[in-house]
């Protein structure tokens, strides 16, 4: 699994809410087209957004970056914000719902 992480520090919580709504709508519409395996959009109380986009293949992540950079450019140009993005490979990940679904399939 490959992860692209965006850290977008907005000027206020209000701007963060607007940016989060925009990101959710835009990225949510790209899940199938971009072969996204998981998407998380987190909003902190001070207005900072953390967006993680997961892919099964590095080629899908690279294609997503090149095809949809304008989405993040729009955020940068529409709001006063500081942005940072980086790539990562998950070292440890736990999700209770996924684990329960797997265990139910094994015992059912």
FIMIVO-231983 format. One line per field, with one value per residue: residue in one letter; z, x, y of N, C-alpha, C in turn. Coordinates in Angstrom, 3 decimals, padded with zeros to 6 digits. Atoms other than C-alpha are relative to their C-alpha. Example, Ala and Ser with C-alpha at 12.3 -4.5 7.8 and 13.67 -1.06 7.14 Angstrom:
code = [A/S]
n_zz = [000.000/-000.060]
n_xx = [000.890/-000.820]
n_yy = [-001.190/-001.190]
ca_zz = [007.800/007.140]
ca_xx = [012.300/013.670]
ca_yy = [-004.500/-001.060]
c_zz = [000.000/000.730]
c_xx = [000.900/-000.770]
c_yy = [001.200/001.090]
END
This chain:
code = [X/X/X/X/X/X/X/X/X/X/X/X/X/X/X/X/X/X/X/X/X/X/X/X/X/X/X/X/X/X/X/X/X/X/X/X/X/X/X/X/X/X/X/X/X/X/X/X/X/X/X/X/X/X/X/X/X/X/X/X/X/X/X/X/X/X/X/X/X/X/X/X/X/X/X/X/X/X/X/X/X/X/X/X/X/X/X/X/X/X/X/X/X/X/X/X/X/X/X/X/X/X/X/X/X/X/X/X]
n_zz = [000.000/000.118/-000.535/000.240/-001.149/000.157/-001.242/000.466/-001.170/000.386/-000.899/-001.037/000.042/001.021/001.293/-000.018/000.292/001.416/000.751/-000.214/000.805/001.386/000.180/-000.077/001.216/001.148/-000.130/-000.035/001.372/000.714/-000.598/001.006/001.145/-000.355/-000.660/-001.389/-000.869/-001.245/-000.032/-001.300/-000.090/-001.410/-000.266/-001.392/-000.515/000.407/001.425/000.805/000.674/000.313/001.001/000.394/001.142/000.095/001.263/-000.051/000.913/000.100/001.276/-000.201/-000.789/000.866/000.971/-000.757/-000.249/001.220/000.574/-000.867/-000.767/000.060/-001.129/-001.145/000.392/-000.237/-001.439/-000.332/000.547/-000.508/-001.431/-000.587/-000.665/000.198/000.362/000.027/000.394/000.071/000.241/-001.069/000.058/-001.355/-000.684/-000.841/000.149/-000.595/000.132/-000.631/000.899/000.987/-000.711/-000.316/001.234/000.342/-000.990/000.224/001.185/-000.354/-000.935/000.479]
n_xx = [000.845/-000.722/000.829/-000.324/000.513/000.042/000.182/000.395/000.293/000.856/-000.075/001.036/000.851/001.019/-000.613/-000.267/001.254/000.306/-001.002/000.271/001.170/-000.466/-000.877/000.816/000.798/-000.877/-000.722/000.984/000.371/-001.143/-000.372/-000.042/-000.806/-001.423/-000.322/-000.338/000.416/000.509/-000.060/000.334/-000.117/000.117/000.004/-000.323/000.780/-000.578/000.228/-000.959/000.493/-000.901/000.634/-000.812/000.555/-000.732/000.040/-000.640/-001.146/-000.722/000.352/001.279/-000.266/-000.692/000.981/000.888/-000.732/-000.148/001.309/000.904/-000.714/000.765/000.925/-000.713/-000.358/001.204/000.060/-001.077/000.279/001.282/-000.074/-001.299/-000.347/-001.326/000.193/-001.116/000.455/-001.072/000.401/-000.398/000.433/000.416/-000.789/000.960/001.333/001.041/001.364/000.876/001.068/-000.563/-000.361/001.240/000.544/-000.843/000.230/001.351/-000.075/-000.713/000.768/001.385]
n_yy = [-001.170/-001.260/-001.068/-001.398/-000.740/-001.449/-000.758/-001.324/-000.829/-001.120/-001.153/000.071/001.189/-000.227/000.297/001.435/000.704/-000.192/000.766/001.420/000.325/000.004/001.161/001.221/000.106/000.227/001.268/001.080/000.292/000.579/001.290/001.069/-000.423/-000.026/001.263/-000.312/001.104/-000.594/-001.452/-000.582/-001.450/-000.357/-001.435/-000.318/-001.127/-001.270/-000.169/000.736/001.196/001.100/000.838/001.150/000.699/001.268/000.727/001.311/-000.012/-001.272/-000.633/-000.699/-001.198/-000.961/-000.499/-000.885/-001.243/-000.795/-000.320/-000.768/-001.025/-001.243/-000.014/-000.566/-001.367/-000.808/-000.268/-000.940/-001.329/-000.491/-000.277/-000.272/001.244/000.577/001.394/000.937/001.329/000.979/001.377/000.919/001.387/000.354/001.015/000.714/-000.564/000.830/-000.488/000.976/000.439/000.915/001.209/000.701/000.558/001.154/001.055/000.522/000.855/001.235/000.812/000.173]
ca_zz = [000.000/-000.828/000.825/-000.247/002.730/002.493/005.486/004.817/007.570/007.078/008.666/010.630/011.474/009.203/006.217/007.224/007.120/003.663/002.394/003.935/002.202/-001.129/-000.708/000.279/-002.722/-005.219/-003.892/-003.210/-006.880/-007.857/-005.822/-008.667/-011.440/-009.578/-008.073/-004.520/-001.909/001.107/001.697/005.000/005.475/008.996/010.286/013.469/015.697/014.595/010.921/009.769/007.226/007.003/003.861/003.308/000.008/-000.179/-003.253/-003.764/-006.527/-006.736/-010.365/-009.302/-006.738/-009.273/-011.820/-009.185/-008.298/-011.891/-012.935/-009.921/-008.675/-009.761/-007.024/-004.393/-006.346/-006.171/-002.381/-002.176/-004.373/-002.803/000.839/002.912/003.891/004.256/002.627/002.895/001.117/001.188/000.330/002.801/003.072/006.061/008.519/010.852/010.342/012.299/011.496/013.713/011.094/008.495/011.060/012.176/008.558/007.933/011.158/010.437/007.008/008.584/011.240/009.186]
ca_xx = [000.000/001.166/-000.074/-000.056/-000.479/-001.530/-001.198/-003.064/-002.990/-005.869/-006.129/-009.292/-011.680/-014.313/-011.951/-010.979/-014.618/-015.107/-011.868/-012.762/-016.150/-014.518/-011.856/-014.439/-016.622/-013.766/-011.763/-014.850/-015.721/-012.270/-012.264/-013.128/-011.461/-008.143/-008.253/-008.120/-008.160/-008.778/-009.413/-009.363/-010.024/-009.451/-010.193/-008.552/-010.207/-007.751/-008.661/-005.844/-006.745/-004.999/-005.856/-004.539/-005.099/-004.129/-003.357/-002.474/000.020/002.694/001.734/-001.826/-000.473/001.854/-000.947/-003.245/-000.589/-000.045/-003.721/-005.200/-002.605/-004.922/-007.366/-004.748/-003.586/-007.190/-007.139/-003.817/-005.032/-008.510/-007.420/-004.632/-002.965/000.320/000.615/002.907/002.567/004.612/004.488/004.676/004.372/002.307/004.405/001.548/-002.162/-005.126/-008.808/-011.330/-014.111/-011.881/-010.615/-014.159/-015.264/-012.336/-012.917/-016.660/-015.839/-013.492/-015.947/-019.168]
ca_yy = [000.000/003.510/006.688/010.316/012.647/016.283/018.617/021.858/024.467/026.879/030.341/029.460/026.642/028.205/028.084/024.547/023.444/024.916/023.369/019.995/020.031/020.889/018.190/015.552/016.317/016.427/013.472/011.368/011.618/010.324/007.088/004.708/006.703/006.977/003.480/004.870/002.089/004.361/008.044/009.927/013.632/014.893/018.407/019.651/022.241/024.940/024.401/022.141/019.462/016.119/014.209/010.700/008.968/005.284/003.222/-000.433/000.393/003.102/003.732/004.639/007.102/008.749/009.016/010.544/013.123/014.188/014.103/015.900/018.382/021.207/020.198/021.055/024.110/025.367/025.018/026.870/029.714/030.002/030.209/031.603/028.363/026.563/023.183/020.225/016.920/013.766/010.077/007.227/003.492/002.346/000.380/-000.552/-000.078/-001.375/-000.940/-002.666/-002.751/-004.385/-006.883/-007.766/-008.308/-010.639/-012.573/-012.880/-014.347/-016.903/-018.041/-017.851]
c_zz = [000.000/000.405/-000.379/001.118/-000.289/001.360/-000.433/001.210/-000.450/001.059/001.140/-000.151/-001.082/-001.393/-000.110/-000.345/-001.478/-000.853/000.140/-000.848/-001.482/-000.278/000.004/-001.283/-001.203/000.060/000.024/-001.394/-000.810/000.466/-001.054/-001.143/000.285/000.712/001.438/000.882/001.350/-000.055/001.375/-000.081/001.442/000.153/001.479/000.427/-000.352/-001.504/-000.899/-000.578/-000.169/-000.955/-000.328/-001.100/-000.202/-001.343/000.200/-000.826/-000.055/-001.293/000.093/000.769/-000.867/-001.027/000.669/000.216/-001.256/-000.566/000.828/000.877/000.010/001.142/001.213/-000.301/000.221/001.477/000.388/-000.484/000.557/001.457/000.380/000.807/-000.279/-000.276/000.017/-000.474/-000.135/-000.232/001.132/-000.319/001.422/000.567/000.887/-000.158/000.590/-000.224/000.530/-000.957/-001.029/000.655/000.333/-001.250/-000.414/000.938/-000.186/-001.200/000.300/000.873/-000.519/-000.966]
c_xx = [000.892/-000.941/000.559/-000.686/000.093/-000.297/-000.256/-000.448/-000.745/000.100/-001.015/-000.775/-001.069/000.548/000.306/-001.236/-000.359/000.956/-000.233/-001.185/000.383/000.843/-000.807/-000.803/000.880/000.686/-000.947/-000.433/001.105/000.363/000.119/000.945/001.498/000.452/000.499/-000.499/-000.509/000.218/-000.428/000.205/-000.299/000.084/000.248/-000.742/000.585/-000.090/000.981/-000.643/001.137/-000.759/000.960/-000.740/000.853/-000.242/000.672/001.283/000.628/-000.360/-001.326/000.211/000.669/-000.956/-000.971/000.672/000.064/-001.352/-000.815/000.709/-000.764/-001.007/000.659/000.506/-001.183/-000.155/001.025/-000.315/-001.293/000.056/001.412/000.362/001.446/-000.209/001.307/-000.573/001.211/-000.589/000.506/-000.486/-000.402/000.844/-000.901/-001.337/-001.000/-001.338/-000.937/-001.066/000.522/000.355/-001.247/-000.594/000.787/-000.280/-001.394/-000.005/000.679/-000.834/-001.397/-000.196]
c_yy = [001.235/001.127/001.355/000.764/001.494/000.617/001.435/000.817/001.249/001.110/-000.084/-001.309/000.137/-000.307/-001.492/-000.808/000.093/-000.833/-001.501/-000.461/-000.088/-001.246/-001.296/-000.201/-000.357/-001.366/-001.193/-000.411/-000.668/-001.412/-001.099/000.349/-000.083/-001.262/000.212/-001.140/000.495/001.506/000.465/001.503/000.368/001.507/000.223/001.266/001.359/000.232/-000.721/-001.258/-000.996/-000.905/-001.131/-000.747/-001.251/-000.679/-001.351/-000.019/001.389/000.738/000.751/001.301/001.072/000.598/000.968/001.355/000.862/000.440/000.982/001.034/001.318/000.109/000.656/001.409/000.937/000.340/001.066/001.415/000.607/000.446/000.433/-001.240/-000.363/-001.477/-000.772/-001.324/-000.911/-001.381/-000.867/-001.405/-000.372/-001.143/-000.851/000.699/-000.976/000.689/-001.065/-000.510/-000.992/-001.339/-000.828/-000.653/-001.245/-001.158/-000.606/-000.943/-001.319/-000.915/-000.327/-001.091]
END
